[in-house]
Amino acid sequence: MSASVKEFNKTWWSEVYNRIIGAVVFLDAHSAECLHWDGGLFNLINGGAVAVKTLSPFERTKKEHKKVVFITQATSIQLKTIREITRHGDFTHCILISSVSLDIVYLELNEGRDIGDVVSSGRAPGEATKYLENMLIECCGKKQCVIEVVFVPIFAVTPTNVVFLTPPYHQIYPMFEEKLVPDTPSVDLYTLTNEQRLMVRRLTSSLNSLLDSMNMKDDVYYMGTYSTLIAGILENSPICVSRRKTCSNPTSLIIVDRTLDLCGVTTHSTESILDKMMAVLPRFPGHSNEVGVDMSALCEANVICHPNDIQLSPGCVYHANDDVCLQTYDHMINKSQKEVMFDIYNKLSKIDVQKSPGPKTLLKVTPQSVEKIVNASKGNYEIIASNLGILQQALGVVQTLKSPKRVQYELLMSLERQVLQNLAASRDSTSVLLQLGHLIKTRKDRDLPLESLLALLINVYSLMGTEVAFNKNHEESLQEALSVAIFEDHKNILDTTTIADIVMPEECESMATVIMARLKEISQMRKTLHKFTSVLRPCESGSGHEYSGVLQQLVEGLVDSERPELSDLRHRHDGIKDLLRSGLNILTSKKKQIKHPLDNSTVIIFVVGGITAEECKQLHRTVITSGVDNNFLIGSTKFVTPIEAMRDVLNLRYFQELIFRVDYTLM
């Protein structure tokens, strides 16, 4: 059994490596991203794979390739691709590794059919295996071909020992048919769209696999309507019930909707340099949690379109097989920018060919001083090859701190602080929306992108929640400013491949109306809570106010030695057993003891919809300083930046398709 999520990943990846000797390996994009966090391509090459390819219908194998391994999420489209590749190959050994539990695959293969008996009797995985084996046999056209179908839960990555993310589920967001709040008070899986329902089942199944491998018997808690659905499946599905009968490590799993508090993911006020890198640098191609670093400073190639340049691949900042880099990456989350700069400079000074001043003699490490050492290594491929990880991390930090976007980032950080103090001081009499409207009108003078200002608006509405009723005239003025800004900047904030070249002002007005309606929806997300309704509190210094997020308040409440009642944290009870116990307590006049998450030795907090490195750091620091003995793990669907959070919650693409005239000649 795995002792940690990192160990869980290594255990299951070893199951993959044991099967790839002499094989051509095909991976889907999500499996490839997970592989990166376990060591990357060379883990497969060094493990005996003869070739590694993208799972694509356009890929083919050579005639001499007789063994093939597919690592797949087993979606219907991917299964069609596997059929296509297998038909055109000449394989005698074919292995299909499903990263998703085979009972979920069976459900999807039989969508709309009555399969309740098969699922409840536990026969679904076996039936799915038979179907996939027959599919491969038919495609191979050889009865003597060795066929193997196996489930290996590859879905998690571990940036640190206490943080894990789930790349295959990075698009999951707490939304009900494109709304933040469902139309009906009672929700179930069929409140969701087909695609959303499919992804929730997959995520829940993967979490169950994690708990099973770590021998965890869980008590499920939740905050938020969307998390209710995930908690319900984990509590009641037959496979989860069966796991709890055999697992023994008591664990509290707390699932939280991101939409309860969007301030933490739309703020630019972060100490974590990893958050800054995620916001400033482009994503590594095909990845949701890794950045692309321009490596041209180390070689002679001329980069034209980083990070998708055909001459030079981008670098990255996470290097699973390098302990020195793992330490630096941990610092990027948990240490200050100054500490990270000194750490990188110290490590680079050991390979510096120019013998720059030692870190102990410097009062401050600047991007220029780090860049100087990196540039000195240019063309020295022996040094580059042996120190490639730390050089990529150094370049990533330098490019972040020297980027023009960094200036925008700091300006937005300053604006956020001004807005927070203004709102805290003036409350209902605030004129902050007029100020934001003026900011939108003059954004080009300050070189501020409209996307960032939309993120700032989300931050404001989520920050105040139901505590402040904004002036109606101010909101109308803001909506008017937004309408004009969308008309002027539609090419930057909308998907221009699906709309006509000419955008009408009326369409932009409709989009502005939709955005304002969504902002008001955001402000209502905590109205069902009792304890965590406000995320503003007075500073300890006694001067001004500061942001204290729902997640932070939750963890502070959990580790409080007084164990205050956490009324907003719902617990999935044992149903009839609870009723019987409560009846017995009434008869015996004993007060029922309320179960607390810290009654269990391990606590997992999982945020649906994204988290920031800064939040991970603050939550972990709160646990450490509290002195509790419980083992805390922090999970989420992805790391997220302010602009990504804005796009997730506003869902502009969906509304764009409804509002704007579509130019079908572009499709």
C-alpha positions in Angstrom: 0.0 0.0 0.0 1.2 3.5 -0.8 2.1 5.8 2.1 1.8 9.1 0.2 0.4 10.4 -3.1 4.0 10.6 -4.5 4.5 6.9 -3.5 1.1 6.1 -5.0 2.3 7.5 -8.3 5.6 5.8 -8.3 4.0 2.4 -7.5 1.5 2.6 -10.4 4.0 4.0 -12.9 6.3 1.0 -12.1 3.3 -1.2 -13.3 3.5 0.7 -16.6 7.3 0.5 -16.9 7.1 -3.3 -16.3 5.0 -3.7 -19.5 6.8 -1.5 -22.0 10.0 -3.5 -22.8 10.4 -3.8 -26.5 7.1 -1.9 -27.2 6.0 1.1 -29.1 4.2 3.3 -26.5 1.3 5.5 -27.4 0.1 8.1 -24.8 -2.8 10.5 -24.7 -2.1 14.1 -23.7 -3.1 13.8 -20.0 -1.1 10.6 -19.5 1.9 12.4 -21.1 1.5 15.3 -18.6 1.4 12.9 -15.7 4.5 11.1 -17.1 6.4 14.4 -17.0 5.8 14.7 -13.3 7.1 11.2 -12.7 10.3 11.7 -14.7 9.3 12.2 -18.3 10.1 10.6 -21.7 13.4 9.0 -20.6 11.6 6.9 -18.1 10.0 5.1 -21.0 13.1 5.1 -23.2 15.4 3.8 -20.4 12.7 1.4 -19.4 12.9 -0.4 -22.8 10.4 1.3 -25.0 11.5 1.3 -28.7 9.4 4.3 -29.6 7.1 6.8 -27.9 4.2 8.4 -29.8 1.2 10.6 -29.3 -2.1 8.7 -29.3 -3.3 10.1 -32.6 -5.1 8.5 -35.7 -2.3 10.0 -37.8 0.5 8.1 -36.1 1.7 4.7 -37.4 4.2 2.1 -36.5 7.0 0.3 -38.4 6.4 -3.2 -39.7 9.1 -4.6 -37.4 7.3 -3.3 -34.3 5.4 -6.3 -32.9 4.5 -5.0 -29.4 2.4 -2.0 -28.7 1.3 -0.4 -25.4 -1.5 2.2 -25.2 -1.7 4.4 -22.2 -5.1 6.0 -22.4 -8.0 7.7 -20.6 -10.2 5.3 -22.6 -12.6 7.9 -23.9 -14.8 6.8 -26.9 -12.6 8.9 -29.3 -9.4 7.5 -27.9 -10.8 3.9 -28.3 -11.5 4.7 -32.0 -8.0 5.9 -32.4 -6.6 2.7 -30.8 -8.7 0.7 -33.3 -7.2 2.7 -36.2 -3.6 2.3 -35.0 -4.0 -1.4 -34.3 -5.6 -2.2 -37.7 -2.7 -0.6 -39.5 -0.1 -2.4 -37.3 1.3 -5.9 -37.4 1.3 -6.6 -33.7 1.7 -9.9 -31.9 1.5 -8.4 -28.4 -1.0 -5.6 -27.6 -1.5 -4.0 -24.1 -4.1 -1.4 -23.3 -3.5 0.4 -20.1 -6.7 2.3 -19.0 -6.0 5.2 -16.6 -9.7 5.2 -15.7 -11.3 2.4 -13.7 -12.8 -0.2 -16.0 -16.2 0.0 -14.2 -16.4 3.7 -15.4 -15.4 2.6 -18.9 -18.2 0.1 -18.9 -20.7 2.7 -17.8 -19.6 5.0 -20.7 -19.7 2.1 -23.2 -23.3 1.4 -22.2 -24.6 4.9 -21.7 -28.4 4.9 -21.9 -28.8 1.1 -21.3 -30.1 -0.7 -18.3 -26.9 -2.1 -16.7 -27.8 -1.7 -13.0 -27.5 -5.4 -12.3 -24.1 -5.7 -13.8 -22.8 -2.7 -11.9 -24.3 -3.6 -8.5 -23.0 -7.2 -8.8 -19.5 -5.9 -9.4 -19.2 -7.5 -12.9 -18.7 -4.2 -14.7 -14.8 -4.2 -14.8 -14.8 -7.8 -16.1 -17.3 -7.0 -18.8 -15.4 -3.9 -19.8 -12.2 -6.0 -20.0 -13.9 -8.5 -22.3 -15.2 -5.8 -24.6 -11.8 -4.1 -24.9 -10.0 -7.5 -25.4 -12.4 -8.5 -28.2 -12.0 -5.0 -29.8 -8.2 -5.5 -29.9 -8.4 -9.1 -31.2 -10.7 -8.0 -33.9 -8.4 -5.1 -34.9 -5.3 -7.2 -34.8 -6.9 -9.9 -37.0 -4.7 -12.5 -35.3 -6.0 -15.1 -32.9 -2.4 -15.8 -31.7 -1.9 -12.2 -30.7 -1.3 -11.7 -27.0 -3.9 -9.3 -25.6 -3.8 -7.6 -22.2 -6.2 -5.0 -20.8 -5.3 -3.5 -17.4 -6.4 -0.6 -15.2 -3.6 1.6 -13.8 -4.7 4.8 -12.0 -2.5 7.4 -13.6 -4.2 10.8 -12.9 -2.3 12.6 -10.1 0.9 14.7 -10.0 2.7 15.8 -6.9 4.4 19.3 -7.0 5.4 18.7 -3.4 5.0 16.0 -0.8 1.8 17.6 0.5 0.2 18.9 -2.7 -1.3 16.9 -5.5 -3.1 17.9 -8.8 -5.2 16.0 -11.3 -4.3 17.0 -14.9 -7.0 14.8 -16.6 -9.6 16.8 -14.7 -8.3 20.3 -15.0 -11.4 21.4 -17.0 -13.8 20.3 -14.2 -15.5 23.4 -12.7 -18.3 23.8 -10.2 -21.0 24.7 -12.8 -24.5 23.4 -13.6 -25.3 23.6 -17.3 -23.2 26.8 -17.5 -24.6 28.3 -14.3 -22.9 28.7 -11.0 -26.1 27.9 -9.1 -28.4 25.2 -10.2 -32.0 26.0 -11.2 -33.4 23.5 -8.7 -32.7 23.3 -4.9 -32.1 19.5 -5.0 -29.3 18.4 -7.3 -28.1 15.1 -8.6 -25.8 13.9 -11.4 -28.5 14.6 -14.0 -28.5 18.2 -13.1 -25.2 18.3 -15.0 -24.7 18.1 -18.8 -23.6 14.7 -20.2 -20.0 15.8 -20.4 -19.9 17.2 -16.9 -21.5 14.0 -15.6 -18.9 11.9 -17.3 -16.0 13.9 -15.9 -17.5 13.9 -12.3 -17.7 10.1 -12.4 -14.2 9.8 -13.7 -12.8 12.2 -11.0 -14.7 10.4 -8.2 -13.5 7.0 -9.5 -9.9 8.3 -9.5 -10.1 9.6 -6.0 -11.5 6.2 -4.9 -8.5 4.5 -6.5 -6.2 6.8 -4.6 -7.9 6.1 -1.3 -7.9 2.3 -2.1 -4.2 2.2 -2.9 -3.4 4.2 0.3 -5.6 1.8 2.4 -7.8 4.8 3.5 -11.2 4.4 5.1 -12.7 7.8 4.5 -15.3 10.1 6.2 -16.4 12.4 3.5 -17.1 16.1 4.2 -18.1 18.8 1.7 -18.7 22.5 1.2 -20.6 23.6 -1.9 -23.3 22.3 -4.1 -21.0 20.7 -6.7 -19.0 19.0 -4.0 -22.2 17.5 -2.7 -22.4 15.4 -5.9 -18.9 14.1 -5.6 -19.3 13.3 -1.9 -22.5 11.5 -2.7 -20.9 9.2 -5.2 -17.9 8.5 -2.9 -20.3 7.7 -0.1 -22.8 5.5 -1.9 -21.3 3.9 -5.0 -20.9 0.1 -4.5 -17.2 0.1 -5.3 -16.6 2.8 -2.6 -18.7 1.0 0.0 -16.7 -2.2 -0.7 -13.4 -0.3 -0.3 -14.4 1.0 3.1 -15.0 -2.5 4.3 -11.4 -3.6 3.6 -9.4 -0.4 4.2 -8.2 0.5 7.7 -6.4 3.9 7.7 -9.0 6.5 9.0 -9.1 9.5 6.7 -11.2 12.7 6.4 -11.7 13.8 2.8 -13.0 17.4 2.6 -14.2 18.5 -0.8 -14.7 22.2 -1.5 -16.2 24.2 -4.4 -13.8 26.8 -5.7 -16.7 29.1 -6.5 -17.4 29.8 -2.8 -14.3 32.0 -2.8 -12.8 33.3 -6.0 -10.6 36.0 -4.4 -7.7 33.6 -3.8 -7.4 32.6 -7.4 -8.0 36.1 -9.0 -5.6 38.0 -6.7 -2.2 39.2 -7.8 -1.1 39.7 -4.2 1.1 36.6 -3.9 4.5 35.9 -2.4 4.9 32.6 -4.3 7.1 33.1 -7.3 5.6 30.0 -8.9 2.2 31.8 -9.1 4.0 34.7 -10.8 5.7 32.3 -13.3 2.4 30.6 -14.0 0.8 34.0 -14.7 3.6 35.5 -16.8 5.2 32.6 -18.8 3.3 30.6 -21.4 2.1 27.1 -20.6 4.3 24.2 -21.6 2.6 22.9 -24.8 -0.1 20.4 -23.9 0.2 20.9 -20.1 -2.1 22.5 -17.6 0.4 22.9 -14.7 3.8 23.5 -16.2 5.3 26.6 -17.8 7.4 26.8 -20.9 10.9 28.4 -20.6 12.6 30.0 -23.5 16.0 28.2 -23.8 17.5 30.3 -26.6 19.9 32.0 -24.1 21.8 28.7 -23.8 22.2 27.9 -27.5 22.6 29.2 -31.0 19.1 28.5 -32.3 16.9 31.5 -33.1 13.5 31.1 -31.4 10.7 32.6 -33.5 7.5 31.6 -31.7 8.2 30.4 -28.2 6.9 28.0 -26.8 5.8 26.2 -30.0 9.0 26.8 -32.0 10.1 23.9 -34.3 13.8 24.6 -33.8 14.1 24.7 -30.0 11.9 22.9 -27.5 10.9 25.0 -24.4 12.3 24.2 -21.0 10.3 23.7 -17.8 10.7 24.1 -14.1 9.8 20.7 -12.6 12.4 18.0 -12.8 11.3 14.8 -11.0 14.7 13.0 -11.2 16.8 15.9 -9.9 16.8 16.3 -6.1 18.4 19.8 -6.4 15.6 21.0 -8.7 12.9 19.4 -6.5 14.2 21.4 -3.6 14.2 24.6 -5.6 10.7 23.9 -6.9 9.5 23.4 -3.3 11.0 26.8 -2.5 9.1 28.4 -5.4 5.9 27.5 -3.6 6.9 27.8 0.1 9.6 30.4 0.2 9.8 34.1 -0.5 11.1 35.5 -3.8 14.2 36.7 -2.1 14.9 33.2 -0.7 14.3 31.6 -4.1 16.7 34.0 -5.8 19.5 33.3 -3.2 18.9 29.6 -3.5 19.2 29.6 -7.3 22.2 31.9 -7.2 23.9 29.7 -4.7 23.4 26.6 -6.9 24.5 28.3 -10.0 27.6 29.7 -8.4 28.9 26.1 -8.1 28.9 25.8 -11.9 29.8 29.4 -12.8 32.7 29.6 -15.2 33.2 33.3 -14.6 33.5 33.0 -10.8 30.9 35.7 -9.9 30.8 36.9 -6.3 29.7 34.2 -3.8 26.1 34.4 -2.4 27.4 35.3 1.1 29.0 38.5 -0.2 25.8 39.7 -1.9 23.1 41.8 -0.1 20.7 41.2 -2.9 20.4 38.8 -5.9 18.9 40.4 -9.0 17.6 38.8 -12.1 20.6 40.3 -13.9 23.1 38.6 -11.6 21.4 35.2 -12.2 21.2 35.8 -15.9 24.9 36.7 -16.1 25.9 33.2 -14.7 23.4 31.5 -17.0 24.7 33.3 -20.1 28.2 32.4 -19.2 27.2 28.7 -19.8 26.0 29.4 -23.4 27.6 26.9 -25.8 29.3 24.9 -23.0 27.2 21.8 -23.6 29.0 19.7 -21.0 28.0 22.1 -18.2 24.5 22.6 -19.7 23.9 18.8 -19.9 25.0 18.2 -16.3 23.1 21.1 -14.9 20.1 21.4 -17.2 17.4 21.4 -14.6 18.7 24.3 -12.4 19.5 26.3 -15.6 15.9 25.9 -16.8 14.6 27.0 -13.4 16.9 30.0 -13.3 15.9 31.1 -16.8 12.2 30.7 -15.9 12.7 33.0 -12.9 14.7 35.5 -14.8 12.2 35.6 -17.7 9.3 36.1 -15.2 11.0 38.9 -13.3 12.1 40.7 -16.5 8.9 40.3 -18.4 6.8 43.4 -19.2 3.8 41.5 -17.8 5.6 41.7 -14.4 5.0 45.4 -14.3 1.3 44.9 -15.1 1.2 42.3 -12.3 2.6 44.7 -9.7 0.2 47.4 -10.8 -2.7 45.1 -10.4 -1.4 44.0 -7.0 -1.4 47.7 -5.9 -4.9 48.3 -7.3 -6.2 45.2 -5.4 -4.9 46.6 -2.1 -6.5 50.0 -2.7 -9.8 48.4 -3.6 -9.8 46.2 -0.6 -9.2 49.0 1.9 -11.8 51.2 0.1 -14.4 48.5 0.3 -13.6 47.7 3.9 -13.8 51.3 5.0 -16.8 52.6 3.0 -19.0 49.5 2.6 -22.4 50.4 1.0 -21.3 54.0 0.3 -18.3 52.8 -1.8 -17.7 54.3 -5.2 -15.2 51.5 -6.2 -17.3 50.5 -9.2 -17.0 54.0 -10.7 -13.3 53.8 -10.1 -13.1 50.4 -11.8 -15.2 51.7 -14.7 -12.8 54.6 -15.2 -9.9 52.1 -15.0 -11.5 50.1 -17.8 -11.9 53.2 -19.9 -8.2 54.3 -19.4 -6.7 50.8 -19.4 -4.6 51.4 -22.5 -3.0 54.4 -20.9 -1.8 52.1 -18.0 -1.1 49.2 -20.4 -3.6 46.9 -18.6 -5.3 44.1 -20.5 -9.1 43.9 -20.3 -8.7 40.2 -19.2 -6.8 41.3 -16.0 -9.5 43.9 -15.2 -12.2 41.3 -15.6 -10.3 39.2 -13.1 -10.1 42.2 -10.7 -13.9 42.6 -11.0 -14.5 39.0 -10.1 -12.1 39.5 -7.1 -14.2 42.5 -5.9 -17.6 40.8 -6.2 -16.4 37.6 -4.5 -14.6 39.6 -1.8 -17.7 41.5 -0.8 -20.2 38.8 -1.3 -23.5 39.8 0.2 -21.9 42.3 2.7 -22.2 45.2 0.3 -25.0 46.2 -2.0 -23.4 48.1 -4.9 -25.2 51.2 -6.2 -27.4 50.3 -9.2 -26.3 53.4 -11.1 -22.7 52.5 -10.6 -23.3 49.0 -11.9 -25.0 50.4 -15.0 -22.1 52.7 -15.6 -19.6 49.8 -15.2 -21.7 47.7 -17.6 -21.5 50.5 -20.2 -17.7 50.8 -19.8 -17.5 47.0 -20.2 -19.6 47.0 -23.4 -17.3 49.6 -25.1 -14.2 47.8 -23.9 -15.4 44.4 -25.3 -16.1 46.1 -28.6 -12.6 47.5 -28.7 -10.7 44.5 -27.4 -12.9 41.6 -28.6 -10.0 40.0 -30.5 -8.1 39.7 -27.3 -10.8 38.3 -25.0 -12.9 36.2 -27.4 -12.2 33.2 -29.6 -11.9 35.0 -33.0 -11.9 31.7 -34.9 -15.6 31.2 -34.3 -17.0 34.8 -34.8 -17.5 37.0 -37.8 -14.8 39.6 -38.6 -17.2 42.4 -37.8 -18.6 42.6 -34.3 -21.7 44.6 -33.6 -22.0 47.0 -30.6 -25.3 45.3 -29.7 -23.5 42.0 -29.4 -21.0 43.5 -27.1 -23.7 45.0 -25.0 -25.3 41.6 -24.6 -21.9 40.2 -23.5 -21.5 43.0 -21.0 -25.0 42.2 -19.6 -24.1 38.5 -19.2 -20.8 39.4 -17.4 -22.6 41.7 -15.0 -25.2 39.0 -14.3 -22.4 36.5 -13.6 -20.6 38.9 -11.3 -23.8 39.3 -9.2 -24.1 35.5 -9.2 -20.5 35.3 -7.8 -21.4 37.7 -5.0 -24.1 35.3 -3.8 -22.0 32.1 -3.7 -21.5 32.2 0.1 -25.1 33.2 1.1 -25.9 29.6 2.1 -22.9 29.5 4.5 -23.2 30.5 8.2 -19.6 30.8 9.5 -17.6 31.6 6.4 -19.8 34.3 4.9 -17.1 37.0 5.1 -13.5 36.8 3.8 -12.5 40.3 5.1 -11.1 40.7 8.6 -9.3 43.5 10.5 -5.5 43.3 10.3 -3.7 42.1 13.5 -1.9 45.5 13.5 -5.2 47.2 14.1 -4.9 49.3 10.9 -6.9 48.3 7.8 -8.3 45.0 6.7 -7.0 41.9 5.0 -8.3 39.0 3.0 -8.8 35.7 4.8 -10.1 33.1 2.4 -12.7 30.4 3.0 -10.0 27.7 2.7 -7.8 29.5 5.2 -10.7 30.0 7.7 -11.6 26.3 7.3 -8.1 25.1 8.1 -7.8 27.5 11.0 -11.1 26.1 12.3 -10.0 22.5 11.8 -6.7 22.9 13.8 -8.2 25.1 16.5 -7.6 23.3 19.8 -11.1 24.4 21.0 -12.6 22.5 18.1 -15.3 25.1 17.3 -18.4 23.9 15.4 -17.8 24.0 11.7 -21.5 24.4 10.6 -20.6 25.0 7.0 -18.7 21.7 6.7 -21.3 19.0 5.9 -20.6 15.4 6.6 -21.9 12.4 4.7 -23.5 10.4 7.4 -24.1 6.6 7.7 -27.8 6.9 6.9 -30.0 4.5 8.9 -27.2 3.7 11.3 -27.1 7.4 12.4 -30.9 7.4 12.9 -30.6 4.3 15.0 -27.8 5.7 17.1 -29.6 9.1 17.6 -32.7 7.2 18.7 -30.7 5.2 21.2 -29.0 8.3 22.5 -32.5 9.9 23.2 -33.5 6.8 25.1 -30.3 6.7 27.2 -30.1 10.5 27.6 -26.6 10.6 26.1 -25.7 13.5 23.9 -24.4 12.4 20.5 -20.8 13.2 19.9 -20.3 15.2 16.7 -17.6 13.7 14.5 -14.7 16.0 13.7 -12.4 15.7 10.7 -9.3 15.6 13.0 -10.6 12.5 14.7 -8.9 10.8 11.7 -5.1 10.6 11.4 -5.1 11.9 7.8 -7.0 14.9 6.4 -7.3 15.5 2.6 -8.6 18.8 1.4 -9.6 18.7 -2.3 -10.6 21.9 -4.1 -12.7 21.4 -7.2 -11.9 24.2 -9.8 -8.2 25.1 -9.0 -5.9 26.4 -6.4 -2.8 28.6 -6.2 0.6 27.9 -4.9 0.2 30.7 -2.4 -2.9 29.1 -1.0 -1.1 25.8 -0.7 1.7 27.5 1.2 -0.6 29.3 3.6 -2.7 26.3 4.3 0.3 24.1 4.9 2.0 26.8 7.1 -1.2 27.0 9.2 -1.2 23.3 9.9 2.5 23.2 10.7 2.3 26.2 13.2 -0.8 24.7 14.9 1.2 21.7 16.1 -1.5 19.1 15.3 -0.2 15.6 14.6 -2.6 14.9 11.7 -1.2 14.4 8.2 -2.7 17.0 5.9 -2.7 16.7 2.1 -3.9 19.4 -0.3 -5.4 18.5 -3.6 -7.0 20.2 -6.5 -7.8 19.9 -10.2 -5.1 22.3 -11.2 -2.9 25.3 -10.4 -4.7 28.4 -11.7 -3.8 32.0 -12.5 -6.1 35.0 -12.3 -6.9 35.1 -16.0 -7.5 31.4 -16.1 -9.8 31.7 -13.1 -11.6 34.6 -14.9 -12.1 32.5 -18.0 -13.4 29.5 -16.0 -16.0 31.4 -14.1 -17.2 33.8 -16.8 -17.2 30.9 -19.4 -16.9 33.5 -22.1 -16.7 30.9 -24.9 -20.1 29.5 -24.1 -21.8 32.9 -24.1 -19.9 34.0 -27.1 -21.5 31.1 -29.1 -24.9 32.2 -28.0 -24.5 35.9 -28.6 -22.2 36.5 -31.5 -22.8 35.8 -35.1 -20.8 32.8 -36.1 -18.7 32.9 -39.2 -19.1 29.3 -40.5 -16.6 29.8 -43.3 -13.9 29.7 -40.6 -14.9 26.2 -39.3 
